[in-house]
Amino acid sequence: MGTLRRLVLDVLKPHDPPLIEFTERIADVECADAVTTSLIELDQQVQNIKLTVEGEDVDDAAIEDAIGEFGGTVHSVDQVAYGEYVVEDRRTLQDD
């Protein structure tokens, strides 16, 4: 089996830490080579974000632990990529 290269999570987090700081802290996890967060929905108390982590060997447990340390919770795992490289989605006949 290959290694985990990409992990996309739907995360609910408090406003503090702010999105930039939250992203920076997740990026500090040793297995994360690159991290992207996108704000999906903003509430008075929480933010719903899409978190994408890529690396040579992403440790999903370490990422989820870090999210919890910063007050977040994982709602769902939305995408997982294993292998020698990440296969990018391409349109197929079924997508029409």
N, C-alpha and C positions, 0 to 999 in steps of 0.2 A: 504494500500500500504506500502511496505517496504521502507527502506532507501537506498540512493545512496551509494554504497560501492566502486565502481571502475569507473573511468572516463579516457578514452584514447583519447587524442586530437592530431591532426596534427597541429603543431604550426610553424609559421614563426617568427623568432626573429633576431634582429641585433646581431653582434658579441659581443657587449658590452651591458649587462654584459656577461662575459664568461660563458660557459655551467655549470660549477660547481657552480658558484655564483648564476646563474639563478635558478638552481635546489634547492639550499639551500633556496633562497627567497620564492619559491613556497612552499617548505616544512614548512616554517614558518607560512603559512596560517593556522589558528586555526583548520580547519576541516580536514587537511591533516595529516594522520598518517604515510604515506610513499609515496615517490615520486621517480620516475625513469624517466630519459630522455635518449633518444638515438638519436645520430646524424644521420640523413637520407641523407642530402645533404648539401654541403658547397659551398657557392657562395662568390664573393668578398665582398658583402655588407651584406648578411644575411645567416642565418642557418635555415634549415628546420629540425625540430625535432619531435620525437614522445614523448609525455608527458603522463605518466601514474600516476594517483593519486588514492590512496586507503585510506579509513578511515571508521570509524563507521557511519558517516553521512556526506558525502562529499557535500559541498555547491558549485554547479557548477558555480553560479554567482560570488561567491567570488574568485574562481580559475580563471575564465575568467577576472575578474577585475584586479587581481594581474598580470596576463600575460600582460595585456594592460599597467599597470603601469611600467613594465620593458621593454616596447617597442615592445612587441610581438603581434601577431594577430592569432586568431584561424582560421585555414582553414577548418577543419572538425572535427566532433565528430565521432571517429572510433569505440568506444566500450563503452557500458554503462552496469553496473551491479547493479541491485536493489534486495533487499531481505534481508533475515536473514544472508546469506552468499553468497560468490561469486561462481557461477557455472563455473568451468573450462571447456574449450572447449575439446571435445572428438571426435575422428574420428568416423564417421558413415558410413554406406554402401554408402550413397550418395557422400562421399568424394573420392571414388575410381575412 
